[in-house]
Amino acid sequence: MGTLDTTNVLLGIMAAVSVLEALLLIGIGVGAFVIYRRTMRLVEDLELRQIAPIREKLDDILSDVKTVTARVNQQAERFDHAVSGTIHRVDETADRFRGSVREKVSQAVGVVRGVRAVISSLLNGHDHPASAAGRV
């Protein structure tokens, strides 16, 4: 029977060690939970004190950038419209000027040809005015 007492004592020691291990694991779990909560509070506090003001400033800056971009786009559109209108008017003016110059040059060429024909006719002794005008 002596062996059974030794076995019971060893089983009792193993049961006590198992209970201690379970308590230790529960303690580690509770400690980990407490550390987790403290870390989360620290992160939230850091976020409130540091990140939130920075984010607010960034939002304000982004809002300003959007406003400036909208204004720049509007001004660029106005500038493009003004330049297009000016180019259109310059093209119209150039076309009118070209037409006017052509008309004046055509009239001048006609007068010069007529004068040449008259001079040629007078110098050639009234030969054939049609042939003299054709040589011009």
C-alpha positions, 0 to 999 in steps of 0.5 A: 500500500505504500506505493499508492500513498506515493502515487496519491501524493504525486497526483496531488502535487501535479493537481496543485501545479496544474491549478497554479499553472491555470492561475498563472495563465489567467493572471497573464491573460488579465495582465495582457488585457490591462496592457492592451487597454492602457495601450489603446488609451495611449493611442487614442490620447495621442490621436486626440492630441497630435493627429486630430489637430494635424488632420484638421490643418490638412483638411483646411489646407486641402480646402484652400488648395481646392479653392485656389485650383478652382479659381486657377481653372476659372481664370485659365478658362477665361484667358483661353476664351479671351485668347481665342476671341482675339485670335479670331478677330486678328484672323478676320482683320487679316482676311479683310486686310488681304482682301483690301490689299488684293483689290487695291493691287489688282486695280493698280496692276490693271492701271499699269497694264493699261498704261503699258498697253497705251504706251506700247500702242503709241510706240508701235504705231497703233499696230495691234493693240490686242497683241501689245496688251498680250505681251504685258 
